[in-house]
Amino acid sequence: MSAGTSKIDVTVTDIVPVNELVKRFHFRRTDGAILPTFSGGAHVVVEMRDDDRTRLNPYSLMSSPLDTTDYTISVRRDDVGRGGSLFMHNRVKPGQRMVISNPVNLFSLDLRARKHLMIAGGIGITPFMAQTSQLAGEGGNFELHYTCRSEALGTYADVLQARYGRRIHLYHDDRDEKLPLEKLLSSQPLGTHLYICGPAGMIDWVRRTASEAGWPSETVHYEHFAAPQPGKPFDVTLAVSGKQIRVGEQQSLLEAIEAAGVDPPYLCRGGVCGQCETNVVSYDGKFLHNDHWLSEEEHRSGCKIMPCVSRFEGKSLVLER
């Protein structure tokens, strides 16, 4: 695990069904020591040993940063995904030993803000569980707007409302309740920062609306871990290590590089942190860019790729690894 941090051996102490799609997992250090401190918005990378394959998936920490006796994550089951969520839901049991990375925060609160406006969609609520707990402990000013498919699938909505009352605003798709985004963004006091986590389409909509409304980019924060997409197998040459590798249909380029014994850096494995950015030496074909890091100009240039989420189709690809 090359997350730029140390590994932590942990034991699963409890697994709690939250609703029909989400389970909550509690981890404690296997050696009984206190876990590393973290701030709201941090995530850990969970190592899943799935027979002859090792999966590495990032999950937001949702437990309170004020208590590091255990870490808590929530995992939404994805029946058509690559298998990580199904492994967590079906294979992980209380008492099982696992390995996670130290916490990494790519979605931290800007504590200079006079107010924190939070917008969550679906399982994107999880980092806000930790962030609201941190702000409440520090007397911070915040409000959270949470969109979900139905009341039954409003993960932790009841917990948040019980804790924070009128600071929590809920919108249910099955009731045709719409987030009044333009009005919400136009009515905030000077010094407010905006935080967004949820589906990619929602994040794009909120960011675009905020930009059109004149919000400075440095006051808009978002997090979305893109899952690697399956695709046609392709071959890659690694120029530095001299390895020839094949990327499978259900395998990310980053996973294939790691399987070949090369250990590139990463922090998120979701196309947002920039750590695994790799130079392209040469290529004959086309890139399938799925990241949120490189600019559109960089995508068009063919000079860089984010191997955690992006793919390639064509005759040849040589990377500087």
C-alpha positions in Angstrom: 0.0 0.0 0.0 1.7 3.2 -1.2 -0.6 5.9 0.0 2.2 8.1 1.2 1.4 7.0 4.7 2.0 4.0 7.0 -0.2 0.9 7.1 -2.4 0.2 10.1 -3.4 -3.3 11.2 -7.0 -3.1 12.4 -9.7 -5.4 13.6 -13.4 -5.1 12.6 -15.2 -4.6 15.8 -18.7 -4.1 14.6 -20.8 -4.1 11.4 -24.1 -2.3 11.5 -26.8 -2.4 8.7 -27.9 1.2 8.2 -30.5 0.7 5.4 -31.0 -1.8 2.5 -27.9 -0.5 0.7 -25.5 0.8 3.4 -23.5 -0.9 6.1 -21.3 0.8 8.7 -17.9 -0.7 9.7 -16.1 0.0 12.9 -12.3 -0.6 13.1 -9.9 -0.6 16.1 -6.2 -1.0 16.1 -5.3 -4.6 16.5 -2.5 -3.7 18.9 -5.0 -1.8 21.1 -3.3 1.6 20.6 -5.1 4.8 19.8 -5.6 5.5 16.1 -3.9 8.5 14.4 -5.7 11.8 14.7 -7.6 13.2 11.6 -9.8 16.1 10.6 -13.2 16.1 9.1 -13.2 15.2 5.4 -10.3 12.6 5.7 -10.4 9.2 4.1 -8.5 5.9 4.5 -7.7 3.3 1.9 -9.0 -0.1 2.9 -7.0 -3.2 1.7 -9.3 -6.1 0.7 -7.6 -9.5 0.1 -10.1 -11.0 -2.4 -8.6 -14.5 -3.1 -5.7 -13.9 -5.5 -6.5 -10.2 -5.9 -5.9 -7.3 -3.6 -8.4 -4.4 -3.8 -7.6 -1.0 -2.5 -10.6 1.3 -2.0 -10.8 4.8 -0.4 -13.6 5.4 2.1 -14.4 8.7 4.0 -14.0 8.5 7.8 -17.4 9.4 9.3 -16.5 9.0 13.0 -15.8 12.0 15.1 -12.3 13.5 14.8 -12.6 14.1 18.6 -12.5 10.4 19.3 -9.8 8.2 17.8 -10.4 5.0 19.8 -12.0 3.7 16.6 -12.5 4.6 12.9 -15.9 4.3 11.2 -16.7 4.1 7.5 -20.0 3.4 5.6 -20.1 1.4 2.4 -22.9 1.5 -0.1 -23.4 -1.8 -1.9 -23.0 -1.5 -5.6 -24.2 -4.7 -7.3 -22.8 -3.8 -10.7 -19.5 -2.3 -9.5 -16.0 -3.8 -9.6 -16.5 -5.8 -6.4 -15.1 -3.8 -3.6 -18.4 -2.9 -2.0 -19.6 -6.4 -2.4 -16.5 -7.7 -0.7 -17.1 -5.4 2.2 -20.8 -6.3 2.4 -20.5 -10.1 1.9 -17.0 -11.2 3.0 -16.1 -8.9 5.9 -17.1 -10.1 9.4 -16.7 -8.8 13.0 -13.4 -9.9 14.4 -11.7 -10.0 11.0 -8.3 -8.4 10.7 -7.7 -6.0 7.9 -5.2 -3.3 6.8 -5.9 0.4 6.2 -3.8 3.4 5.4 -3.2 6.3 7.7 -5.9 9.1 7.2 -5.4 11.4 4.2 -7.5 14.6 3.9 -8.2 16.0 0.4 -11.5 17.6 1.5 -10.6 19.5 4.6 -12.6 22.3 6.2 -11.2 25.8 5.6 -11.3 27.1 9.2 -10.9 30.7 8.0 -14.5 30.6 6.7 -17.2 32.5 8.6 -19.7 29.9 7.6 -19.7 26.4 6.1 -22.4 25.5 3.5 -22.5 21.8 2.9 -24.3 20.0 0.1 -24.5 16.2 0.1 -26.0 13.6 -2.2 -26.5 9.9 -1.4 -23.5 8.2 0.3 -21.7 11.5 -0.1 -23.1 12.3 3.3 -20.3 10.4 5.0 -17.5 13.0 5.2 -20.0 15.5 6.5 -20.7 13.3 9.5 -17.1 13.9 10.6 -17.0 17.6 9.5 -20.2 18.5 11.3 -19.0 16.8 14.5 -15.7 18.7 14.3 -17.5 22.1 13.7 -20.0 21.5 16.4 -17.2 20.7 18.9 -15.5 24.0 17.9 -18.6 26.1 17.8 -18.4 26.5 14.0 -21.2 28.0 11.9 -22.6 25.5 9.3 -25.7 24.2 7.6 -26.1 21.1 5.6 -28.4 20.3 2.7 -28.8 16.6 1.9 -30.5 15.1 -1.2 -31.4 11.4 -1.2 -33.7 9.1 -3.1 -36.2 8.5 -0.3 -36.6 8.7 3.5 -35.6 5.1 3.8 -32.3 5.7 2.0 -31.5 8.9 3.7 -28.4 7.6 5.3 -27.9 9.1 8.8 -30.5 11.8 8.1 -32.3 11.0 11.4 -29.0 11.1 13.3 -28.0 14.5 11.8 -31.4 16.0 12.5 -31.4 14.8 16.1 -27.9 16.3 16.6 -28.3 19.6 14.8 -32.0 20.4 14.3 -32.7 23.2 11.9 -29.2 23.3 10.5 -30.0 20.1 8.5 -32.2 20.3 5.4 -33.5 17.2 3.6 -34.7 16.7 0.0 -36.3 13.4 -1.1 -36.4 12.5 -4.8 -39.5 10.4 -4.4 -41.4 13.4 -3.0 -40.1 15.6 -5.8 -38.3 17.9 -3.3 -35.7 20.0 -5.1 -32.7 21.7 -3.7 -33.2 25.5 -4.2 -29.6 25.9 -5.3 -29.6 29.3 -6.9 -31.5 30.9 -4.0 -29.3 29.1 -1.5 -26.1 30.3 -3.0 -27.3 33.9 -3.5 -28.3 34.2 0.2 -25.1 33.3 2.0 -23.1 35.8 4.0 -19.7 37.1 2.9 -17.0 34.6 3.9 -19.0 31.5 3.4 -17.3 28.4 2.0 -19.1 25.7 0.0 -18.5 22.0 0.3 -20.0 19.3 -2.1 -19.9 15.5 -2.0 -22.1 13.1 -3.9 -22.6 11.9 -7.5 -20.5 13.4 -10.2 -23.5 15.0 -11.9 -24.6 16.8 -8.7 -21.1 18.0 -8.0 -20.7 19.4 -11.6 -24.1 21.2 -11.3 -23.3 22.8 -7.9 -19.8 23.9 -9.0 -21.1 25.3 -12.3 -24.0 27.2 -10.6 -21.6 28.5 -7.9 -19.2 29.7 -10.6 -22.0 31.4 -12.6 -23.1 33.1 -9.3 -19.7 34.6 -8.8 -18.3 32.3 -6.0 -14.5 32.5 -6.0 -13.0 29.1 -6.8 -11.0 29.0 -3.6 -14.2 29.0 -1.6 -15.7 25.9 -3.4 -14.5 22.5 -2.2 -15.6 19.1 -3.5 -14.8 15.4 -3.2 -15.8 12.6 -5.6 -13.8 9.4 -5.9 -14.4 8.1 -9.4 -14.5 4.3 -9.6 -12.3 2.8 -12.3 -14.4 1.9 -15.3 -14.1 -1.5 -17.0 -13.0 -1.5 -20.7 -11.2 -3.4 -23.4 -7.9 -5.0 -22.3 -4.8 -3.1 -23.5 -1.0 -3.4 -23.4 1.4 -0.9 -21.8 5.2 -0.6 -21.8 6.8 0.9 -18.7 9.9 2.7 -19.9 11.7 3.2 -16.6 11.2 -0.3 -15.2 11.3 -2.0 -18.6 8.2 -4.0 -17.9 5.5 -5.0 -20.4 2.1 -5.3 -18.8 -1.5 -6.0 -19.8 -4.4 -4.2 -18.3 -7.4 -6.5 -17.9 -11.0 -5.6 -18.6 -12.0 -5.2 -14.9 -8.5 -3.9 -13.8 -7.4 -0.3 -13.5 -4.1 0.7 -15.1 -2.8 1.5 -11.6 -3.7 -2.0 -10.4 -1.9 -3.5 -13.4 1.2 -1.4 -12.7 1.2 -2.5 -9.1 0.6 -6.2 -10.0 3.8 -5.9 -12.1 5.8 -5.0 -9.0 6.0 -1.3 -9.6 4.9 0.9 -6.7 3.6 4.3 -7.9 2.4 6.9 -5.4 -1.2 7.5 -4.7 -3.5 9.1 -2.1 -7.1 8.7 -3.3 -7.2 6.1 -6.1 -10.2 8.0 -7.4 -8.8 10.6 -9.9 -8.8 13.7 -7.6 -5.5 14.0 -5.8 -2.9 14.0 -8.6 -0.4 11.8 -6.8 -0.3 9.0 -9.5 -0.1 11.4 -12.4 2.1 9.7 -15.0 3.9 11.1 -18.0 3.2 9.5 -21.4 6.3 8.8 -23.4 4.5 7.8 -26.6 1.2 6.4 -27.8 -0.7 5.3 -30.8 -4.4 5.3 -30.0 -6.8 7.3 -27.8 -7.1 7.9 -24.0 -10.2 7.5 -22.0 -9.7 10.1 -19.3 -12.0 9.7 -16.3 -10.1 11.9 -13.7 -11.0 15.1 -12.0 -7.4 16.3 -11.8 -6.0 17.0 -15.3 -7.3 20.0 -17.2 -9.1 19.6 -20.5 -6.0 21.0 -22.2 -3.9 18.3 -20.6 -6.4 15.6 -21.6 -6.1 16.8 -25.2 -2.3 16.9 -25.2 -1.8 13.2 -24.7 1.1 13.9 -22.4 -0.3 12.7 -19.1 -2.6 10.1 -17.7 -4.1 9.3 -14.3 -3.7 5.5 -14.1 -6.0 5.1 -11.1 -9.2 5.7 -13.2 -8.2 6.3 -16.9 -7.8 3.8 -19.7 -6.4 3.6 -23.2 -7.5 2.1 -26.6 -5.1 1.6 -29.4 -1.9 -0.1 -30.7 0.7 1.1 -28.2 1.2 3.0 -25.0 4.6 3.8 -23.3 4.5 5.3 -19.8 7.3 6.9 -17.7 7.1 4.3 -14.9 
